[in-house]
Amino acid sequence: PRRVVTGLQPTGELHLGNYFGALRRCVQLQEQGEDVMVFIADLHSFTGRQEAGERQSRTLQAAAAVLAAGLQPERAVLFVQSAVARHAELCWLLACLATHARLAHLPQYKEKAATMKEVPVGLLLYPVLQAADILVYRGTHVPVGADQAQHLQVAAQLVRTFHHRYGRAFPTPRALLPDDGSDRIRSLRDPSKKMSKSDPDPKSRILLTDSDDVIRLKIRKAVTDCNPQVTFDPEGRAGVSNLVRLHCLARGLVPEEALCEAEGLTSAQYKEVVARALCECVAPVRARLCELAARPRLLHEVLRHGAARARRRADEVYERVAELTGLPPRL
Ligand code: TYM
């Protein structure tokens, strides 16, 4: 059976990259009747530093954003990763199958580790925990942005190693990457980089909580090039193409249609069109997010219910893992 599983880190406010790249696609899969599980990856956030209070409030805010994007807690399962202890338990078993060499060679690890004097072991284990997140539910399809593709390869490799060592327990999970470019939304300030929560420049990303004025300002300041024409050439003209892409995603267009609307406009004029489209797209999400943020009791209730369902599913899978590995049965 197919099962869609994905996670979001509570390390910063969610932006349009998270929304188009993961959140909105989860909601679409839910609408198509898929079995969707979404969690807030609070354990992953420990690879960076965060105050306890901040972690807690960001976790709740991220959950609110998932609901605001349209995930329905009656149809899909929404929970906080740490509420299901099986993630960490399976992570340990998988960590004993992963090799240091393989993990230390992953580009994301190398880049991050290069900026640190003391590299926590948890950073190395980051993709192993991510594999556990998926496998503990026998996840088959993982909607993510392109930046997560390599982590999914680690998960697939761990499935193979597990099978060789102990026997079949998991299907091989696949990254669900879209073909509309929503898996790689770029920074508005440096289109060679992805839009990211951790970019020090807040103008590099549009948040789901940004007001219309802020959205307009950020789009106006978006870096393009000295050619005032609007064309779609993601390789050669990443900046303006990123705007075309955002326009398309906000309005459900293909690039040719967006370019039609841009006809006769300079890139500066076109930015107003893009900003309007994004404002319309973000406004309803922002409104729901605002309502939900004021209802922490409701959020806690949804998360409690989601965690109970997730725990039952994880226990079922773990029973098989225990049987194969010689751990005592615990159900
Ligand atoms: P995170 O929290 O960085 O991002 C959440 C989701 O948003 C996607 N994303 C983007 N998509 C398109 N363009 C962008 N600029 C962009 N930036 C982010 C990410 O690819 C992701 O899908 N390691 C994960 C969280 C995680 C996870 C998992 C995901 C933990 N366990 C298991 C899937 C399955 C992360 O840090 O995502």
Boltz pocket constraint, residues with backbone or C-beta under 6 A from the ligand:
constraints:
  - pocket:
      binder: B
      contacts: [[A, 5], [A, 6], [A, 7], [A, 8], [A, 9], [A, 10], [A, 16], [A, 17], [A, 18], [A, 19], [A, 20], [A, 21], [A, 22], [A, 41], [A, 44], [A, 129], [A, 130], [A, 131], [A, 133], [A, 134], [A, 142], [A, 143], [A, 144], [A, 145], [A, 146], [A, 147], [A, 148], [A, 181], [A, 182], [A, 183], [A, 184], [A, 185], [A, 186], [A, 194], [A, 195], [A, 196]]
      max_distance: 6.0
